[in-house]
Amino acid sequence: MPLANAGKAAHLTLIAPEGSGFSAHATVSVNSLGSLDLLQMAVSGLKPGEMYRLSLVTDRTAPYGKKEELAMFKTKSGWRASRADGRTIPSGSDF
């Protein structure tokens, strides 16, 4: 892949399904790095201490068709960064 393409990113805005009662939303950036993609997300409106999954689905309505899990993460107060490979980047308060 030419280096110029590696700097391009797709940006997505995610919101909770209508009528779900959730106020969560997220922005996700996907950077193509050749044979691997880097997924970065910023999420708000989630409950602290809960486990969440970010999945790619083929259908917008339940049962959502085929699902591919991209990341699984646990929230806490403050900020936290999660990588799609499952590793977590600690916040400044974790050092």
Protein Blocks (a to p, Z undefined) as FASTA:
>chain_A
ZZklmmpccdddddddehklpabdcddddddehjaccdddddehiaehiacdddddfbfb
dehiaaddfbdcdddehjddddfkopacddfklZZ
